[in-house]
Amino acid sequence: MARKYFPVALWATIVLALYFLLRALFQPHLSGISLTPQIVMARAQEIAFFVLAIAAGIGMVELYLYQIFFRSPRSRLTNALVRLIQAIFALFAFQLIVLFFDLTDLFRLPEGTLKAFFSMPLTLSSWLRERLLQSNFVSQENASLVSNLLLFGIGIALFILIHQMTQPRTSRLGFAYLLVAPAFIGVLFLIVYPFLFEIKLAFSNASLGTQATKNASYGLIYGWENLKTLFTGNVAKDAKFLEVFWRTILWTVINVTFHVTGGMILALLLHRPMKLQGFYRTLLVFPWAIPTTIAAMALRNEFDLRYGFFNIMLSNIHNFFSDLASQAGMLAPAFGWLAAHIGPVSWKQDPFWAFVSVLITNIWLGIPFMSVVILGGLQSISHEYYEAAEMDGASKWQMFRHITLPLLRPVLTPAIILGVIWTFNKFDVIYLITQGGPQEKTDILVSSMYKAAFQFYRYGFTAMFALVIFLILLAFTVIYLRVTGGLKATTE
């Protein structure tokens, strides 16, 4: 009994200890924070209602599909009634989707009958709310919630009615549709809709002066002007597109090269039989497991001119070589030269060293991911290949070149593609370490795009900027896959 409940008690003890530790750390600093239990509960309720609304919507879609594929009407009369109710549900869902796109400015329905038709769900909810208020059944604050709950209840009642008028049946494709539906809804609203909205925004003059999309104008002429400005004008304050583009290419190539090379070396070292192998693999994951924001902000302080770790170490090395230069006799000139060229660096003030600082940070953060991926690939390679090659007299390098690398290709190809895409769009490290400075000399395309949007409020221009970045990465992915044939092993 004690062994059964010991892990639960241990975890409860750890959670309580962390709670009291954090409370002791933050309690002295809470006097100026206007956070009350009432505010916390209000925000928690908002989040809970939002999550429940999403869950209820997905649940109703799943129930709708279940009744279509796994329930069969009992007679012709019930068949007509059931299909009518299901058609009304489908029309209602279609109206809600179109209304959502209209309210969020993906497109604008013309005033009149068409907009009134698609606004029927909203009109129905408003009408029901007004009836509830007139009957004094609910208060003004709860009228909207109660009216929406009533509509939801009516929908559930109709589903129950359909269930009573139908009987079970088998379906070959029904289960597949039930599994795909939530993913389809997520992709529609989280990927397809934002992408379509971005395309629309790219062909507009939306900016702070137009109150974003409220008074913006749309057309091919605005898209062409945004594209022309992107390649001929300033992408942020003073930086030009080609300058930032080539810096982004350099940033990506250096990072991914070090990520893959360093990850390969560490994976090969950890793939060998050794003591404490699991411990070393756990240590390897730490830089990747630490949130990038925390790691970048900690490393930003280490690049401080006077108090940072790197400059303290460089100062110590400088002093070491200076002492040797005064005592080394014939080797004094060599040590003097080293002392003259090694010393504290202006990491944040010098453009070159600022770029080096963000490279160091991102290389350190990115190697663990590649190591884990490559290590997994190495473990999938059978030892029989190496034993056969060793019997044939192959060297370690030949086995690595002709066995390890070809068999790692299906693993390395998607890893490198992901590494390039992530590094090309690595905004957080640039922003947290240097903010693109000094003089925009460490900006890459995505950080310049951020400045165009949130410092200069050029929303239409920024959307076109994002589309160009997307097309660049899409072209790279297609060309890389065709040249390397990295996915042939998975398709042949």
C-alpha positions in Angstrom: 0.0 0.0 0.0 2.8 2.4 0.9 4.7 1.6 -2.3 1.5 2.2 -4.4 0.8 5.7 -3.0 4.3 6.8 -2.4 4.8 8.4 -5.9 1.6 10.4 -5.5 2.6 11.6 -2.0 6.0 12.5 -3.3 4.7 14.6 -6.2 2.2 16.3 -3.8 5.1 17.2 -1.5 7.1 18.6 -4.4 4.2 20.7 -5.6 3.5 22.1 -2.1 7.2 22.8 -1.6 7.4 24.7 -4.9 4.2 26.6 -4.0 5.6 27.8 -0.6 9.0 28.5 -2.1 7.5 30.7 -4.8 5.2 32.4 -2.3 8.1 33.2 0.0 10.1 34.6 -2.9 7.3 36.8 -4.4 5.4 37.8 -1.3 7.6 40.8 -0.4 7.1 42.2 -3.9 3.3 41.9 -4.1 2.4 45.2 -2.4 2.3 47.2 -5.7 0.3 44.6 -7.7 -3.4 45.1 -7.8 -4.1 41.3 -8.3 -7.1 40.2 -6.2 -8.9 36.8 -6.0 -11.9 38.5 -7.7 -9.8 39.5 -10.7 -8.2 36.0 -10.9 -11.6 34.3 -10.8 -13.1 36.7 -13.4 -10.2 35.9 -15.9 -10.4 32.2 -15.1 -14.1 32.3 -15.9 -13.5 34.0 -19.2 -10.9 31.4 -20.2 -13.2 28.6 -19.0 -16.2 29.8 -21.0 -14.0 30.3 -24.1 -12.6 26.7 -23.8 -16.0 25.3 -23.1 -17.5 27.1 -26.1 -14.8 25.6 -28.4 -15.3 22.1 -26.9 -19.0 22.4 -27.2 -18.7 23.5 -30.9 -16.4 20.6 -31.7 -18.6 18.2 -29.8 -21.7 19.3 -31.8 -19.8 18.8 -35.0 -18.7 15.3 -33.9 -22.3 14.4 -32.9 -23.6 15.7 -36.2 -21.2 13.5 -38.2 -21.8 10.5 -35.9 -25.6 10.7 -36.6 -25.0 11.1 -40.3 -22.7 8.1 -40.6 -23.7 5.8 -37.8 -27.5 6.4 -37.5 -30.1 5.4 -40.1 -33.7 6.8 -40.1 -36.4 4.2 -39.2 -38.9 5.1 -42.0 -39.4 7.4 -45.0 -41.2 9.9 -42.9 -38.5 10.1 -40.2 -35.9 10.1 -43.0 -37.4 13.3 -44.4 -37.6 14.9 -41.0 -34.1 13.9 -39.9 -32.5 15.1 -43.2 -34.4 18.4 -42.9 -33.0 19.0 -39.4 -29.5 18.0 -40.5 -29.7 20.3 -43.4 -30.8 23.2 -41.1 -27.8 22.4 -38.9 -25.4 22.4 -41.9 -26.9 25.7 -43.1 -26.6 27.2 -39.6 -22.9 26.2 -39.4 -22.3 27.6 -42.9 -23.9 30.9 -41.9 -21.8 31.1 -38.8 -18.5 30.5 -40.7 -19.4 33.1 -43.3 -20.5 35.6 -40.7 -17.2 35.0 -38.8 -15.2 35.8 -41.9 -17.3 38.9 -42.5 -17.0 40.2 -38.9 -13.2 39.6 -39.0 -12.9 41.4 -42.3 -11.7 38.5 -44.5 -14.4 39.7 -46.9 -17.3 42.1 -46.5 -20.8 41.0 -47.4 -22.8 43.7 -49.3 -25.5 45.3 -47.3 -29.0 44.0 -48.1 -30.6 40.5 -48.4 -27.4 38.5 -48.6 -25.9 40.0 -45.4 -29.3 39.6 -43.6 -29.4 36.0 -44.6 -25.9 35.2 -43.2 -26.6 37.3 -40.1 -29.6 35.2 -39.2 -27.8 33.3 -36.3 -26.7 36.7 -34.8 -30.2 38.1 -35.3 -31.8 35.0 -33.7 -29.5 35.4 -30.7 -30.3 39.1 -30.4 -34.1 38.5 -30.7 -34.0 35.8 -28.0 -32.0 38.1 -25.7 -34.5 40.9 -26.2 -37.4 38.5 -25.4 -35.6 37.4 -22.2 -35.0 41.0 -21.1 -38.6 42.0 -21.8 -39.8 39.1 -19.7 -37.5 40.1 -16.8 -36.3 36.5 -16.8 -32.6 37.5 -16.6 -30.5 40.6 -15.9 -28.8 42.7 -18.5 -25.4 41.2 -17.7 -26.5 37.6 -18.1 -28.9 38.0 -21.1 -26.3 37.2 -23.8 -25.0 34.1 -21.9 -28.5 32.8 -21.2 -29.7 33.3 -24.8 -26.7 31.5 -26.2 -27.2 28.6 -23.7 -30.8 28.3 -24.8 -29.8 28.1 -28.4 -27.3 25.4 -27.5 -29.9 23.6 -25.5 -32.3 23.7 -28.5 -29.5 22.2 -30.7 -28.9 19.4 -28.2 -32.7 18.7 -28.0 -32.8 18.3 -31.8 -29.9 16.0 -31.7 -31.7 13.9 -29.1 -34.8 13.9 -31.3 -32.7 12.7 -34.3 -31.3 9.9 -32.1 -34.7 8.7 -31.1 -35.9 8.6 -34.7 -32.9 6.7 -36.0 -31.3 3.3 -35.5 -27.6 2.2 -35.4 -25.8 1.2 -38.6 -22.2 0.5 -39.6 -20.1 2.9 -41.7 -16.8 2.2 -43.4 -15.7 5.9 -43.5 -17.6 7.3 -40.6 -14.9 6.8 -38.0 -12.2 8.4 -40.2 -14.4 11.5 -40.6 -14.9 11.7 -36.9 -11.2 11.7 -36.3 -10.4 14.2 -39.1 -13.1 16.7 -38.2 -11.5 18.4 -35.2 -8.2 18.7 -37.0 -10.0 20.1 -40.0 -11.7 22.8 -37.9 -8.4 23.7 -36.2 -6.6 24.0 -39.6 -9.4 26.0 -41.0 -9.5 28.6 -38.3 -5.8 28.6 -37.2 -4.0 28.2 -40.5 -6.2 28.6 -43.6 -8.1 31.7 -42.3 -5.1 33.6 -41.1 -3.2 32.8 -44.3 -6.1 34.0 -46.5 -6.5 37.2 -44.4 -2.8 37.8 -44.8 -3.0 37.5 -48.6 -5.9 40.0 -48.5 -4.1 42.4 -46.2 -1.0 42.3 -48.5 -3.1 43.9 -51.3 -4.2 46.8 -49.2 -2.9 50.2 -47.8 -3.7 49.2 -44.2 -1.7 51.2 -41.7 -2.1 53.3 -38.6 -3.5 56.1 -40.7 -6.3 53.9 -42.0 -7.1 52.5 -38.5 -5.7 49.1 -39.6 -8.4 47.4 -41.7 -11.3 49.7 -40.7 -10.8 52.3 -43.4 -8.3 50.4 -45.6 -8.6 50.1 -49.4 -7.9 46.9 -51.3 -6.8 46.2 -54.8 -3.9 44.9 -57.0 -2.4 48.4 -57.2 -1.9 48.4 -53.4 -0.3 45.0 -53.6 2.1 46.1 -56.3 3.0 49.3 -54.4 3.7 47.2 -51.3 5.9 44.8 -53.3 7.8 47.6 -55.0 8.4 49.4 -51.7 9.7 46.2 -50.2 12.4 45.7 -52.8 13.2 49.4 -53.5 12.5 51.2 -50.2 13.3 50.7 -46.5 12.0 47.6 -44.9 12.2 49.1 -41.4 13.9 52.4 -40.6 17.0 52.6 -42.8 17.7 49.0 -43.8 17.2 47.8 -47.4 15.7 44.4 -48.3 18.7 42.9 -50.0 21.0 43.9 -47.2 18.8 42.2 -44.6 18.2 39.3 -47.0 21.8 38.4 -47.4 22.4 38.8 -43.7 19.5 36.4 -43.1 21.1 33.9 -45.5 24.4 34.2 -43.7 22.7 33.9 -40.3 20.8 30.7 -41.5 23.7 29.0 -43.1 26.1 29.5 -40.2 23.5 28.4 -37.6 22.3 25.3 -39.5 25.9 24.3 -40.3 26.9 24.4 -36.7 23.6 22.8 -35.6 24.0 19.8 -37.9 27.8 19.5 -37.4 27.7 19.9 -33.6 24.6 17.7 -33.3 26.2 15.0 -35.4 29.4 15.0 -33.3 27.5 14.9 -30.0 25.1 12.2 -31.3 28.0 10.0 -32.4 29.7 10.4 -29.1 26.6 9.6 -27.1 25.8 6.6 -29.4 28.8 4.7 -28.1 28.6 2.3 -25.1 29.5 4.4 -22.0 28.8 4.8 -18.4 26.1 7.3 -17.4 24.9 7.5 -21.0 21.4 8.4 -19.9 22.7 11.1 -17.7 24.7 12.7 -20.5 21.7 12.6 -22.8 19.6 14.3 -20.2 22.2 17.1 -19.9 22.2 17.5 -23.6 18.5 18.3 -23.7 18.8 21.1 -21.1 19.6 24.0 -23.5 16.7 22.9 -25.7 14.3 22.4 -22.7 14.9 25.8 -21.2 12.4 28.4 -22.7 14.1 30.5 -25.3 13.1 33.7 -23.6 14.7 32.8 -20.3 17.9 31.5 -22.0 18.2 34.6 -24.3 17.7 37.1 -21.5 20.2 35.3 -19.3 22.8 35.3 -22.1 22.1 38.9 -22.9 23.5 39.8 -19.5 26.5 37.6 -20.2 27.4 39.9 -23.1 27.6 43.0 -20.9 30.7 45.0 -21.6 31.9 45.2 -18.0 30.2 42.5 -16.0 29.4 39.8 -18.6 31.0 36.3 -18.4 32.5 36.5 -21.9 34.3 39.8 -21.3 35.5 38.6 -17.9 37.0 35.5 -19.4 38.6 37.5 -22.3 40.1 39.9 -19.8 41.6 37.1 -17.8 43.0 35.6 -21.0 44.4 39.0 -22.0 46.1 39.4 -18.6 47.5 35.8 -18.8 49.1 36.5 -22.2 50.4 39.9 -21.0 52.1 38.3 -18.1 53.7 35.6 -20.4 54.8 38.3 -22.8 56.8 40.0 -20.0 58.5 36.7 -18.9 58.7 34.5 -22.0 62.0 35.8 -23.5 62.2 34.7 -27.1 58.4 33.9 -27.3 57.5 37.4 -25.9 56.5 38.8 -29.3 54.1 36.0 -30.0 52.5 36.3 -26.5 52.4 40.1 -26.9 50.6 39.7 -30.2 48.0 37.4 -28.6 47.6 39.9 -25.7 47.1 42.8 -28.2 44.4 40.9 -30.1 42.5 39.1 -27.3 40.6 41.2 -24.8 37.1 42.5 -23.9 34.7 43.0 -26.8 32.0 45.6 -27.3 29.3 43.0 -27.9 26.4 45.4 -28.0 28.0 48.4 -29.6 30.0 46.9 -32.5 27.8 45.5 -35.3 30.1 42.6 -36.1 30.4 41.4 -32.5 26.7 42.0 -31.9 26.0 39.6 -34.8 28.5 37.1 -33.3 26.7 37.3 -30.0 23.3 36.3 -31.5 25.1 33.6 -33.5 26.6 32.2 -30.3 23.3 32.2 -28.5 21.3 30.5 -31.3 24.0 27.9 -31.9 24.0 26.9 -28.3 20.2 26.7 -28.3 19.9 24.8 -31.5 22.5 22.0 -31.2 20.5 19.9 -28.7 17.5 19.5 -31.1 19.7 18.2 -33.9 21.6 15.9 -31.5 18.4 14.3 -30.3 17.1 13.9 -33.9 20.3 12.4 -35.2 20.8 10.2 -32.2 17.3 8.7 -32.8 18.3 8.1 -36.4 21.6 6.4 -35.4 19.7 4.1 -33.1 17.6 2.9 -36.0 20.6 1.8 -38.1 21.3 -2.0 -37.7 24.7 -3.0 -36.5 24.9 -5.7 -39.2 25.9 -3.1 -41.8 28.9 -2.0 -39.7 29.9 -5.6 -39.0 29.8 -6.5 -42.7 31.8 -3.4 -43.6 34.3 -4.1 -40.9 34.8 -7.6 -42.3 35.4 -6.1 -45.7 38.2 -3.9 -44.2 36.3 -0.6 -44.3 37.7 2.3 -42.2 35.7 4.3 -39.7 35.4 7.2 -42.2 34.3 4.9 -45.0 31.6 3.4 -42.8 30.4 6.8 -41.7 30.4 8.1 -45.3 28.8 5.1 -47.0 26.5 3.7 -44.3 25.7 6.3 -41.6 25.1 9.3 -43.8 23.0 7.6 -46.5 20.8 5.8 -43.8 20.5 9.1 -41.9 19.2 10.9 -45.0 15.5 10.3 -44.2 16.0 11.7 -40.8 18.4 14.6 -41.7 16.3 15.9 -44.6 13.2 17.0 -42.6 15.4 18.0 -39.7 17.5 20.3 -41.9 14.4 21.8 -43.5 12.8 22.5 -40.2 16.1 23.9 -38.9 16.4 26.3 -41.9 12.7 27.4 -41.5 13.0 27.9 -37.8 16.4 29.7 -38.0 15.3 31.9 -40.9 12.3 33.0 -38.8 14.2 33.1 -35.5 12.8 36.4 -34.2 13.1 35.9 -30.4 16.9 35.6 -30.1 17.5 38.6 -32.3 14.9 40.7 -30.5 15.9 39.7 -26.9 19.7 40.0 -27.4 20.2 43.0 -29.6 16.7 44.3 -30.7 18.3 44.3 -34.2 20.9 46.9 -33.2 23.2 48.6 -33.4 21.9 50.6 -36.4 19.8 47.6 -37.6 23.0 45.6 -38.3 21.8 42.4 -36.7 18.2 42.5 -38.1 17.1 39.6 -40.2 14.0 39.6 -42.4 11.6 38.5 -39.7 12.8 41.1 -37.1 12.6 43.9 -39.8 9.1 42.7 -40.6 8.2 43.0 -36.9 9.5 46.5 -36.8 7.5 47.4 -39.9 4.4 46.2 -38.2 4.7 47.2 -34.6 7.0 50.3 -34.8 6.0 51.8 -38.0 2.4 50.3 -38.3 2.6 49.5 -42.0 0.2 46.5 -41.9 -0.4 46.0 -45.6 3.3 46.3 -46.3 4.1 43.8 -43.5 1.6 41.3 -44.9 3.3 41.5 -48.3 6.7 41.1 -46.5 5.4 38.0 -44.8 4.2 36.5 -48.1 7.6 37.1 -49.7 9.3 35.3 -46.7 6.9 32.4 -47.1 7.6 32.1 -50.9 11.4 32.2 -50.2 11.1 29.3 -47.7 8.7 27.4 -49.9 11.1 27.7 -52.9 14.0 26.5 -50.7 12.1 23.5 -49.4 11.0 22.4 -52.9 14.5 22.8 -54.4 16.2 21.1 -51.5 14.0 18.1 -51.6 14.5 17.8 -55.4 18.3 18.2 -55.3 18.9 15.9 -52.3 16.1 13.4 -52.8 15.9 13.3 -49.1 12.4 11.8 -48.9 12.8 9.1 -51.6 13.3 6.5 -49.0 9.9 7.2 -47.5 8.0 7.3 -50.8 9.6 4.5 -52.8 
